[in-house]
Amino acid sequence: MQKPLIALIIVLALVAGGAYWYHQTYQAAPVAENPASGDTTQQQASTTVPITSAIQAQTVIGKSVEGRDIVAYNFGDLSGSSSTKQILFVGGIHGGYEWNTALVAYQLVDYLKSTPNAVPAGERVTVIPAVNPDGLHKVTGKDGEFAATDVNPSQDVQVAGRFNANTVDLNRNFDCDWQASGVWQTKKVSGGSAAFSEPESLAIKSYVEANPPSIVIAWYSSAGGVYASNCHGGVLPETSTISGVYANASGYPAHQSFDFYATTGDMTNWLAKMKIPAFSVLLTNHTDAEWTKNQKGVQAVLEHYAK
């Protein structure tokens, strides 16, 4: 009887020790919730990543006429602090006709994903690569990121890709000198039935109002220069300063106005009307993203706001 009793005592001791080890190893560890999926997983506190570090977050800010997502990619300080400098980059407003402006914006997204330290502390960088995803899809056949080899070489197709699915020129649909009939070079184009009549321009308006940026930089093509915004109130001092910073770093010439022809309903001019600093970077042609030049301009702007 003594031997079975001793064996029983040993077994009970082992079970008790195992239960204690399990409690210390698993139950004491904090439970972290994955906000993207809603799942809960056991996670040691030392592996928790602060939400204000260089985390990339992807947000759908609206839908196109044909239902495609208009996506914003966010990097850097996502805390929502009022002291955070919010820097917004926009491409692809003219869709497939200026597909290289969307391509340079996607290249910026890829760069920031692979180089999180590129965004200084206290800054949030948002990139909206394709304001006109329907027009871009018409030319590339892709939703989202694409390669230059995906582009349809037909000039007729590319020109058709300038407009949204309602055949509206989105850069004539904003509220600065808006007109139903606008001009592109020597051609008449539709500015829509009213300012912000199109879901794509309305998505930009809603995003900007909800997330007031410190500066907005929009890519267009093709003239090879940096152009300040203005809506009858003069060029904002911050616009003049930051457009000069970008121009000096990138090598593009800087201009205080775009005066090739009169434009109505322009996005950056509407931003100027809203007292938001903004300028346009016009790539040199319709086929090159000129990433090296623009990367230098981007880095110079981020360094400027880090001071």
Secondary structure, DSSP 8 states (H G I E B T S, - for coil): -HHHHHHHHHHHHHHHHHHHHHIIIIITS-EEE-TTT--EEE--GGG---TTSS--EEEEEEE-TTS-EEEEEEEE--S--TTSEEEEEE--TTTTTTHHHHHHHHHHHHHHHH-GGGS-TTEEEEEE--S-HHHHHHHH--SS---GGGS---HHHHHHTTS-TTSB-GGGSSSSS--SEEEETTEEEE--SSTT-SHHHHHHHHHHHHS--SEEEEEEESSSEEEE--SSS---HHHHHHHHHHHHHH---EES---SS--SS-HHHHHHHTT--EEEEEESSSS---HHHHHHHHHHHHHHHT-
